Amino acid sequence: MKYFLPCVLALGADGVSASELDWTLSFGGHDFQVQSSDTFGAHAGIGLDYLTEGGIALHGSFDTFVDRDKDKLDPDHIPIWFQSSYFARGKWLALSPHLTLDWQLDLRGKRNTVSSVEKQIKLYPSLLLDYARPAFGATAQLGMGYYFLEIDDDVPKERGYERGEFGNDASAWMSDVGAYVMLAPGWKLSGGVEYWADGSDTLETRYRGRLDINTPGLYQQSVLTFSVEQTDYNLDHYDKWPKDSEDYLPILPWDSDTLYRVYLTVPW
């Protein structure tokens, strides 16, 4: 894994090494909440940041989660799941000393969650308006790309759905707004909302909040993070029957999940 990420990220590096590869490791605990069900577990991740000579920021991260799956939301769930994020970002226009218009290319995904997300892929180029000061800042992002969501087959089969009806992909547009504020030296509070739609039809809305605390007393250059992410899915695209039918059942008995995390990130 340590040698896989540089190969992926080097696609935007133009073969020039302008900075050291900045590796990080993270580990902590989490609670994956679906309706009234709490699934606790532990997770670990690896991250890499790199800045090319041309000023392109590259990032990659991969997290593995191990759940203590007791509630059996999915009767055959294997309690290990994964989440990944990769992006390349460069400055396009400097509108003021604190405001820039950037371009960004993202690839994000997750697999095998306890909320029956078998596979999700988001691939999209975007423009990002970035306002940054030392004490606070905000971003607004708009992009167009590919969205794919596949539902695990175990729960839908119990509700009358059959193989071949679990995947939905679309050419979709997305928007994202976020902000941060420094509460104190080394204390950063941030949050945002991400929205995906196929034309006028909503696909997904994700809300996020995060508190990062520099903790050199625990380990050199370490950061302790508390975060929460809630994702609301529009599952109407999977409907097998009209909603007014007496046989109607949605593909899942839930349409949202919430991930609470606490973890420590250290340099590698």
C-alpha positions as CSV (number, residue, x, y, z in Angstrom):
1,M,0.0,0.0,0.0
2,K,2.8,2.4,0.8
3,Y,4.0,2.1,-2.8
4,F,0.6,2.0,-4.5
5,L,-0.6,5.5,-3.6
6,P,2.5,7.3,-5.1
7,C,1.9,5.5,-8.4
8,V,-1.7,6.7,-8.5
9,L,-0.9,10.3,-7.4
10,A,2.1,10.7,-9.6
11,L,-0.3,10.9,-12.6
12,G,-0.5,14.7,-11.8
13,A,3.1,15.2,-10.8
14,D,4.6,15.8,-14.3
15,G,7.5,13.6,-13.2
16,V,9.0,16.4,-11.0
17,S,9.4,16.0,-7.3
18,A,8.9,19.4,-5.6
19,S,8.4,18.2,-2.0
20,E,8.7,15.2,0.2
21,L,5.9,12.7,0.2
22,D,4.0,13.5,3.4
23,W,2.7,10.2,4.8
24,T,0.4,9.9,7.7
25,L,-1.2,7.1,9.7
26,S,-4.5,7.4,11.6
27,F,-6.3,5.1,14.1
28,G,-9.3,5.4,16.3
29,G,-12.9,4.3,17.1
30,H,-16.2,4.9,15.5
31,D,-20.0,4.4,15.7
32,F,-22.0,3.8,12.5
33,Q,-25.6,4.7,13.3
34,V,-28.5,3.5,11.1
35,Q,-31.9,4.5,12.5
36,S,-31.8,3.5,16.2
37,S,-29.0,0.9,15.6
38,D,-25.4,1.7,16.8
39,T,-22.6,-0.3,15.3
40,F,-19.3,0.4,17.1
41,G,-15.8,-0.5,15.9
42,A,-12.2,0.5,15.3
43,H,-10.5,1.8,12.2
44,A,-7.1,2.7,10.8
45,G,-6.1,4.7,7.7
46,I,-3.1,5.7,5.6
47,G,-2.8,9.2,3.9
48,L,-0.4,10.9,1.6
49,D,-0.1,14.6,0.5
50,Y,2.3,15.8,-2.1
51,L,2.9,19.2,-3.8
52,T,4.3,19.2,-7.3
53,E,6.8,21.8,-8.6
54,G,3.9,23.2,-10.6
55,G,1.9,23.9,-7.4
56,I,-0.6,21.0,-7.9
57,A,-1.7,19.6,-4.5
58,L,-2.2,15.8,-4.6
59,H,-3.9,13.8,-1.8
60,G,-4.8,10.2,-1.2
61,S,-6.3,8.4,1.8
62,F,-7.6,4.9,2.4
63,D,-9.4,3.8,5.6
64,T,-10.3,0.4,6.8
65,F,-13.1,0.0,9.4
66,V,-13.8,-3.1,11.5
67,D,-17.3,-3.2,13.0
68,R,-18.6,-5.0,16.1
69,D,-21.7,-5.9,14.2
70,K,-24.4,-7.1,16.7
71,D,-27.7,-5.6,15.5
72,K,-27.7,-7.5,12.2
73,L,-29.1,-4.8,10.0
74,D,-27.8,-6.9,7.2
75,P,-28.1,-10.6,8.1
76,D,-25.0,-11.7,6.1
77,H,-22.8,-8.6,6.6
78,I,-19.1,-9.1,6.7
79,P,-18.1,-6.5,9.3
80,I,-15.1,-4.9,7.5
81,W,-15.6,-1.9,5.2
82,F,-13.5,0.6,3.4
83,Q,-13.5,4.3,2.4
84,S,-11.1,6.1,0.1
85,S,-10.5,9.6,-1.2
86,Y,-8.1,11.0,-3.9
87,F,-7.9,14.4,-5.4
88,A,-5.6,16.7,-7.4
89,R,-6.0,20.5,-7.0
90,G,-4.4,23.5,-8.6
91,K,-4.9,27.2,-8.5
92,W,-6.5,28.8,-11.6
93,L,-7.1,32.5,-10.8
94,A,-6.0,34.6,-7.8
95,L,-9.0,37.0,-7.3
96,S,-7.5,38.7,-4.2
97,P,-4.8,38.0,-1.6
98,H,-7.3,35.7,0.2
99,L,-9.6,34.5,-2.6
100,T,-8.7,32.0,-5.4
101,L,-10.6,30.1,-8.0
102,D,-9.1,26.5,-8.1
103,W,-9.7,23.5,-10.2
104,Q,-10.0,20.1,-8.6
105,L,-10.4,16.4,-9.7
106,D,-11.8,14.0,-7.2
107,L,-12.3,10.2,-6.9
108,R,-14.1,9.1,-3.8
109,G,-15.6,5.8,-2.7
110,K,-16.7,3.4,-0.1
111,R,-17.6,-0.3,0.1
112,N,-19.5,-2.8,2.2
113,T,-21.0,-0.5,4.9
114,V,-23.4,-1.9,7.6
115,S,-26.1,0.3,6.0
116,S,-26.0,-1.9,2.9
117,V,-23.9,0.3,0.6
118,E,-22.1,-2.4,-1.3
119,K,-20.2,0.0,-3.5
120,Q,-20.1,3.8,-4.1
121,I,-18.0,5.7,-6.7
122,K,-17.9,9.5,-7.2
123,L,-15.6,10.8,-10.0
124,Y,-15.8,14.5,-10.8
125,P,-13.9,17.5,-12.0
126,S,-14.9,20.8,-10.4
127,L,-14.2,24.5,-9.8
128,L,-13.7,25.6,-6.3
129,L,-13.9,29.1,-4.9
130,D,-11.6,29.3,-1.8
131,Y,-11.5,32.1,0.7
132,A,-8.8,31.6,3.3
133,R,-7.5,33.6,6.3
134,P,-5.6,32.3,9.3
135,A,-8.6,32.5,11.6
136,F,-11.4,31.5,9.2
137,G,-12.3,30.6,5.7
138,A,-14.9,29.1,3.4
139,T,-15.2,27.2,0.1
140,A,-17.9,26.7,-2.6
141,Q,-17.5,23.9,-5.1
142,L,-19.4,23.1,-8.3
143,G,-18.7,20.0,-10.5
144,M,-20.1,17.5,-12.9
145,G,-19.1,13.9,-13.1
146,Y,-20.0,10.2,-12.5
147,Y,-22.1,8.9,-9.6
148,F,-22.6,5.2,-8.8
149,L,-24.3,3.5,-5.9
150,E,-24.8,-0.2,-5.5
151,I,-27.0,-1.6,-2.7
152,D,-25.9,-4.9,-1.1
153,D,-28.3,-7.7,-2.1
154,D,-29.1,-9.3,1.3
155,V,-31.7,-6.9,2.6
156,P,-33.4,-6.1,-0.8
157,K,-33.8,-9.8,-1.5
158,E,-36.0,-10.1,1.6
159,R,-38.1,-7.2,0.2
160,G,-38.8,-8.7,-3.2
161,Y,-35.9,-7.2,-5.2
162,E,-33.8,-9.3,-7.5
163,R,-30.2,-9.3,-8.7
164,G,-29.6,-6.7,-11.3
165,E,-31.8,-4.2,-9.5
166,F,-29.2,-3.0,-7.0
167,G,-27.1,-0.6,-9.0
168,N,-27.7,3.0,-10.0
169,D,-25.3,5.1,-12.0
170,A,-25.7,8.6,-13.5
171,S,-23.9,11.5,-15.0
172,A,-24.6,13.9,-12.2
173,W,-23.7,17.4,-10.9
174,M,-22.6,18.2,-7.4
175,S,-22.2,21.2,-5.2
176,D,-20.4,21.6,-1.9
177,V,-20.1,24.5,0.6
178,G,-17.9,24.4,3.6
179,A,-16.3,26.7,6.2
180,Y,-13.8,26.6,9.0
181,V,-12.9,28.7,12.1
182,M,-9.9,28.6,14.4
183,L,-11.4,28.4,17.9
184,A,-7.9,28.7,19.5
185,P,-4.3,28.1,18.4
186,G,-4.3,24.5,17.2
187,W,-8.1,24.1,17.5
188,K,-9.9,24.1,14.1
189,L,-13.7,23.6,13.7
190,S,-15.0,22.9,10.2
191,G,-18.2,21.7,8.5
192,G,-20.1,21.6,5.2
193,V,-22.8,20.2,3.0
194,E,-22.3,18.2,-0.2
195,Y,-25.2,17.7,-2.7
196,W,-25.6,15.3,-5.7
197,A,-28.3,15.3,-8.3
198,D,-29.2,13.8,-11.6
199,G,-30.7,16.8,-13.4
200,S,-33.4,17.9,-10.9
201,D,-33.6,14.5,-9.1
202,T,-31.6,14.3,-5.8
203,L,-29.2,11.5,-5.4
204,E,-27.5,12.2,-2.1
205,T,-27.0,14.8,0.5
206,R,-24.0,14.6,2.9
207,Y,-23.6,16.8,6.0
208,R,-20.2,16.9,7.8
209,G,-18.7,18.4,10.9
210,R,-15.2,18.1,12.3
211,L,-13.0,19.3,15.2
212,D,-9.2,19.0,14.8
213,I,-6.9,19.5,17.8
214,N,-3.1,19.6,17.5
215,T,-1.8,17.3,20.2
216,P,2.0,17.4,20.2
217,G,1.9,16.3,23.9
218,L,0.5,12.9,22.7
219,Y,2.9,12.5,19.8
220,Q,5.0,14.8,17.7
221,Q,2.9,16.7,15.0
222,S,-0.1,14.5,15.9
223,V,-3.7,15.7,15.5
224,L,-6.8,14.4,17.4
225,T,-10.0,14.5,15.3
226,F,-13.7,14.3,16.3
227,S,-15.9,14.1,13.2
228,V,-19.5,13.3,12.2
229,E,-20.9,12.6,8.7
230,Q,-24.6,12.0,7.9
231,T,-25.5,10.8,4.5
232,D,-29.1,11.0,3.2
233,Y,-29.8,8.8,0.1
234,N,-32.6,9.1,-2.4
235,L,-33.5,5.5,-3.0
236,D,-36.6,6.2,-5.2
237,H,-34.4,5.4,-8.3
238,Y,-34.6,1.7,-7.2
239,D,-38.4,1.5,-6.7
240,K,-39.8,-1.7,-8.2
241,W,-43.4,-0.8,-7.7
242,P,-45.4,2.5,-7.8
243,K,-45.5,4.1,-4.4
244,D,-49.3,3.9,-4.3
245,S,-49.2,0.1,-4.8
246,E,-50.2,-2.1,-1.9
247,D,-47.1,-4.2,-2.7
248,Y,-44.7,-1.2,-2.5
249,L,-41.6,-1.6,-0.4
250,P,-38.5,0.6,-0.8
251,I,-35.3,-1.3,-1.5
252,L,-34.1,-0.7,2.1
253,P,-36.0,0.1,5.3
254,W,-33.7,3.1,5.9
255,D,-32.4,5.9,3.7
256,S,-29.6,7.5,5.8
257,D,-26.6,6.7,7.9
258,T,-24.4,8.6,10.3
259,L,-20.7,7.9,11.0
260,Y,-19.2,9.2,14.3
261,R,-15.4,9.0,14.5
262,V,-12.6,9.9,17.0
263,Y,-9.1,9.2,15.8
264,L,-5.4,10.3,16.0
265,T,-3.4,11.1,13.0
266,V,0.4,10.9,13.2
267,P,3.3,11.4,10.7
268,W,4.8,8.3,9.2
